[in-house]
Amino acid sequence: MGLWKEAIEQRTGVKITPDREKALSMLLDRRMKELQCGDINQYFEDSLDDAKGAQEWSGIIDSLLIKETSFFRHQPSMDFVTDWVAEKVSEGELTEPLWVWSLGCSTGEEAYSLAMLIEQAMDAAGVVPRYGIIGTDISRDCITQARRGVYRQSKMTHINGSFQEAYFDQVGKGLWRVKDSVRRRVCFVNSNVLTDQSPMVRRKMHLIYCQNMLIYFRRWKRREIVNQLIEHLETDGRLILGMGELGNWIPPGLARVAPRTVQAYVKSRYGLQGDAG
């Protein structure tokens, strides 16, 4: 089990805590039975083979990682994005398309939520929506679902009626699809934040939204990832994380911004750290 835990953390950065060891053991037992493999050491060696192991690892990772998400999750953070976009529009700061990166996007609800809020803010200001959103996740299954943009009625509980009417089409009994006008603004990419440098996210971003992903990493790895994200952030861009994911640490070159109900930072023009109020 130790070899598997070490390999999983090396490949994904995710630490297998004691409370998740049982789930890992059950998963490996099930896969060995399906493959009719009676030797766990041989199964491990096969999984490391580039030719045979890539698909197997994808399945293991998909089964292990928690994919809990919802539309407009953590409303204070979503409100922060709305206010920030509205302010940029009103002050005439949007001289180029707004670029957003939704990191650890799971099945797409977060990325589409951001798209709907940005679309609404720009429409309300009377400007032509010019923005692009990139959603990335390590799970291939999640990315496939996100690209479809189809959700069950149970997923619509956090969406008010006006948003549902404006941004979704009903495509079957209890099934809703994000409208093409929004979907074409969002691109989903299967990507591992530890190892991949996808061409899609090499550009500078005005907003990086990364919530409830860092909690799966060791503290030192969280800081390493955030420092990488800063490199992708435009000067005066915003980084939004999950509450408490960094503790009291303020990353170099960032300043915390109000309100305190949101874990949001601005990339300082002068490389300063601290509190921007």
C-alpha positions as CSV (number, residue, x, y, z in Angstrom):
1,M,0.0,0.0,0.0
2,G,2.9,2.3,0.7
3,L,4.1,2.2,-2.9
4,W,0.7,3.0,-4.2
5,K,0.3,6.0,-1.8
6,E,3.7,7.3,-2.8
7,A,3.1,6.9,-6.5
8,I,-0.3,8.6,-6.3
9,E,1.1,11.6,-4.4
10,Q,4.0,11.8,-6.8
11,R,1.7,11.8,-9.8
12,T,-1.1,14.0,-8.5
13,G,0.2,15.7,-5.4
14,V,-2.8,14.3,-3.5
15,K,-1.9,12.8,-0.1
16,I,-3.8,9.6,0.8
17,T,-4.7,10.2,4.4
18,P,-5.4,7.2,6.7
19,D,-9.2,7.7,6.4
20,R,-8.9,7.2,2.6
21,E,-6.6,4.1,2.7
22,K,-9.6,1.8,2.9
23,A,-11.1,3.3,-0.2
24,L,-7.8,2.9,-2.0
25,S,-7.5,-0.7,-0.9
26,M,-11.1,-1.5,-2.1
27,L,-10.4,0.2,-5.4
28,L,-7.3,-1.8,-6.0
29,D,-8.9,-5.1,-5.1
30,R,-11.8,-4.4,-7.4
31,R,-9.5,-3.5,-10.3
32,M,-7.3,-6.6,-9.8
33,K,-10.4,-8.9,-9.9
34,E,-11.6,-7.2,-13.1
35,L,-8.2,-7.6,-14.7
36,Q,-7.9,-11.2,-13.3
37,C,-4.6,-10.2,-11.7
38,G,-3.7,-12.0,-8.5
39,D,-0.4,-10.2,-7.7
40,I,-0.6,-6.7,-6.4
41,N,3.1,-6.1,-7.1
42,Q,2.6,-7.1,-10.7
43,Y,-0.4,-4.9,-11.0
44,F,1.7,-2.0,-9.6
45,E,4.5,-2.6,-12.1
46,D,2.0,-2.8,-15.0
47,S,0.5,0.5,-13.9
48,L,3.8,2.2,-14.2
49,D,4.3,1.1,-17.9
50,D,3.7,4.1,-20.1
51,A,1.9,2.1,-22.8
52,K,-0.4,0.1,-20.5
53,G,-0.6,2.3,-17.4
54,A,-1.8,5.6,-18.6
55,Q,-5.5,4.6,-18.9
56,E,-5.3,2.6,-15.7
57,W,-4.0,5.5,-13.7
58,S,-6.7,7.8,-15.2
59,G,-9.3,5.4,-13.8
60,I,-7.7,5.1,-10.4
61,I,-7.4,8.9,-10.1
62,D,-11.0,9.4,-11.3
63,S,-12.2,6.9,-8.6
64,L,-10.2,8.4,-5.8
65,L,-10.7,12.1,-6.2
66,I,-13.8,13.7,-4.7
67,K,-15.8,15.5,-7.4
68,E,-18.3,17.4,-5.2
69,T,-19.2,20.7,-6.8
70,S,-22.2,22.8,-7.6
71,F,-23.3,25.9,-9.5
72,F,-22.4,29.2,-7.6
73,R,-20.6,27.4,-4.9
74,H,-19.5,29.8,-2.1
75,Q,-21.7,32.7,-3.0
76,P,-19.5,35.4,-1.4
77,S,-16.7,34.5,-3.9
78,M,-19.1,34.6,-6.8
79,D,-20.4,38.0,-5.6
80,F,-16.8,39.2,-5.4
81,V,-16.3,38.3,-9.1
82,T,-19.5,40.0,-10.1
83,D,-18.5,43.2,-8.3
84,W,-15.0,43.1,-9.7
85,V,-16.1,42.7,-13.3
86,A,-18.7,45.4,-13.0
87,E,-16.1,47.8,-11.5
88,K,-13.6,47.0,-14.4
89,V,-16.3,47.7,-16.9
90,S,-17.6,50.9,-15.3
91,E,-14.0,52.3,-15.1
92,G,-13.3,51.4,-18.7
93,E,-10.4,49.0,-17.8
94,L,-11.5,46.2,-20.1
95,T,-9.6,47.2,-23.2
96,E,-9.0,43.5,-24.1
97,P,-10.9,40.3,-23.5
98,L,-11.1,39.1,-19.9
99,W,-9.3,35.8,-19.4
100,V,-10.3,33.5,-16.5
101,W,-8.8,30.2,-15.4
102,S,-11.0,27.8,-13.3
103,L,-8.6,25.4,-11.7
104,G,-9.8,22.0,-10.6
105,C,-13.1,22.7,-12.4
106,S,-14.5,19.2,-11.9
107,T,-17.6,18.7,-14.1
108,G,-17.8,22.3,-15.1
109,E,-20.3,24.0,-12.8
110,E,-17.8,26.5,-11.4
111,A,-16.5,27.6,-14.8
112,Y,-20.0,28.0,-16.2
113,S,-21.1,29.9,-13.1
114,L,-18.2,32.3,-13.7
115,A,-19.2,32.6,-17.4
116,M,-22.8,33.4,-16.5
117,L,-21.8,36.1,-13.9
118,I,-19.4,37.7,-16.3
119,E,-21.9,37.6,-19.2
120,Q,-24.6,39.2,-17.0
121,A,-22.3,41.9,-15.6
122,M,-21.2,42.9,-19.1
123,D,-24.7,42.8,-20.5
124,A,-25.9,45.0,-17.6
125,A,-23.2,47.5,-18.4
126,G,-24.2,47.6,-22.1
127,V,-20.9,46.3,-23.4
128,V,-20.4,43.4,-25.8
129,P,-19.2,40.4,-23.7
130,R,-15.6,39.8,-24.5
131,Y,-14.1,37.1,-22.3
132,G,-12.8,33.5,-22.3
133,I,-12.7,30.9,-19.5
134,I,-10.4,27.9,-19.3
135,G,-11.4,25.1,-17.0
136,T,-8.8,22.5,-16.1
137,D,-9.0,19.2,-14.1
138,I,-7.0,16.1,-13.7
139,S,-10.0,13.9,-14.2
140,R,-10.7,12.9,-17.8
141,D,-14.3,11.8,-16.9
142,C,-15.0,15.2,-15.3
143,I,-13.7,17.1,-18.4
144,T,-15.8,15.0,-20.7
145,Q,-18.9,15.8,-18.6
146,A,-18.0,19.5,-18.5
147,R,-17.7,19.8,-22.2
148,R,-21.2,18.3,-22.7
149,G,-22.6,21.0,-20.4
150,V,-25.6,18.9,-19.5
151,Y,-26.9,18.7,-15.9
152,R,-29.7,17.0,-14.1
153,Q,-32.5,18.9,-12.4
154,S,-30.9,18.2,-9.0
155,K,-27.9,20.3,-10.0
156,M,-30.1,23.3,-10.7
157,T,-31.1,24.0,-7.1
158,H,-28.6,26.9,-6.6
159,I,-29.7,28.6,-9.8
160,N,-32.5,31.2,-9.7
161,G,-35.2,31.2,-12.3
162,S,-34.0,34.1,-14.3
163,F,-30.5,32.6,-14.7
164,Q,-31.9,29.2,-15.6
165,E,-34.1,30.8,-18.3
166,A,-31.3,33.0,-19.7
167,Y,-28.5,30.5,-19.8
168,F,-29.9,27.0,-20.0
169,D,-32.0,25.0,-22.5
170,Q,-34.1,22.0,-21.4
171,V,-33.0,19.0,-23.5
172,G,-35.0,16.2,-21.9
173,K,-37.0,15.3,-18.9
174,G,-35.0,16.7,-15.9
175,L,-32.0,17.6,-18.1
176,W,-30.6,21.0,-18.8
177,R,-27.8,22.1,-21.1
178,V,-25.8,25.3,-20.9
179,K,-26.7,27.5,-23.8
180,D,-24.2,27.6,-26.7
181,S,-23.7,31.4,-26.2
182,V,-22.1,30.5,-22.9
183,R,-20.5,27.2,-23.8
184,R,-18.5,28.6,-26.6
185,R,-16.8,31.0,-24.2
186,V,-15.6,28.1,-22.0
187,C,-12.8,25.6,-23.0
188,F,-12.2,22.5,-20.9
189,V,-8.7,20.9,-20.8
190,N,-7.6,17.7,-19.0
191,S,-4.5,18.9,-17.1
192,N,-2.4,18.0,-14.1
193,V,-1.4,21.2,-12.3
194,L,1.8,19.5,-11.1
195,T,3.2,18.3,-14.4
196,D,1.3,19.9,-17.3
197,Q,2.0,23.3,-19.0
198,S,-1.0,23.3,-21.4
199,P,-0.7,25.9,-24.2
200,M,-4.2,27.0,-23.2
201,V,-3.0,28.3,-19.8
202,R,0.4,29.7,-20.8
203,R,-1.2,33.1,-21.3
204,K,-1.6,35.6,-18.5
205,M,-4.9,35.5,-16.7
206,H,-7.0,38.4,-15.3
207,L,-8.7,36.0,-12.8
208,I,-7.6,32.6,-11.4
209,Y,-10.3,30.8,-9.5
210,C,-9.0,27.8,-7.5
211,Q,-11.3,26.7,-4.7
212,N,-11.3,23.5,-2.7
213,M,-8.4,22.0,-4.6
214,L,-5.4,22.9,-2.5
215,I,-6.8,21.2,0.6
216,Y,-5.8,17.8,-0.9
217,F,-2.1,18.8,-1.0
218,R,0.6,19.1,1.7
219,R,1.1,22.6,3.0
220,W,4.5,23.1,1.2
221,K,3.0,21.8,-2.0
222,R,0.1,24.3,-1.7
223,R,2.6,27.2,-1.6
224,E,4.5,25.8,-4.5
225,I,1.3,25.6,-6.6
226,V,0.2,29.1,-5.7
227,N,3.6,30.5,-6.6
228,Q,3.2,28.8,-10.0
229,L,-0.3,30.4,-10.4
230,I,1.1,33.8,-9.7
231,E,3.3,33.5,-12.7
232,H,0.1,33.1,-14.8
233,L,-1.6,36.1,-13.3
234,E,-1.7,39.5,-14.9
235,T,-0.5,42.5,-12.8
236,D,-3.6,43.7,-10.9
237,G,-5.3,40.4,-11.6
238,R,-7.2,38.5,-8.9
239,L,-6.6,35.1,-7.4
240,I,-9.5,33.5,-5.5
241,L,-8.9,30.5,-3.3
242,G,-11.0,28.5,-0.8
243,M,-11.3,29.9,2.7
244,G,-8.4,29.0,4.9
245,E,-6.5,27.0,2.3
246,L,-3.3,29.1,2.9
247,G,-3.7,29.8,6.6
248,N,-2.1,33.2,7.4
249,W,0.5,32.9,4.6
250,I,0.4,35.7,2.0
251,P,2.1,34.7,-1.2
252,P,5.0,36.9,-2.5
253,G,3.7,39.7,-4.8
254,L,0.1,39.4,-3.7
255,A,-2.0,41.5,-1.3
256,R,-5.2,40.3,0.4
257,V,-8.3,42.2,-0.7
258,A,-11.6,42.7,1.0
259,P,-14.1,41.4,2.0
260,R,-12.8,38.9,4.6
261,T,-15.6,36.4,3.7
262,V,-13.5,35.8,0.5
263,Q,-10.0,34.4,0.2
264,A,-9.0,36.9,-2.6
265,Y,-5.7,38.4,-3.6
266,V,-4.5,41.1,-6.0
267,K,-1.2,40.8,-7.8
268,S,0.7,43.9,-6.9
269,R,2.2,46.1,-9.5
270,Y,5.2,46.7,-7.3
271,G,5.6,43.2,-6.0
272,L,4.4,44.2,-2.5
273,Q,2.8,41.9,0.1
274,G,0.2,42.7,2.7
275,D,-3.4,43.9,2.9
276,A,-5.0,45.9,0.2
277,G,-8.0,46.7,2.3
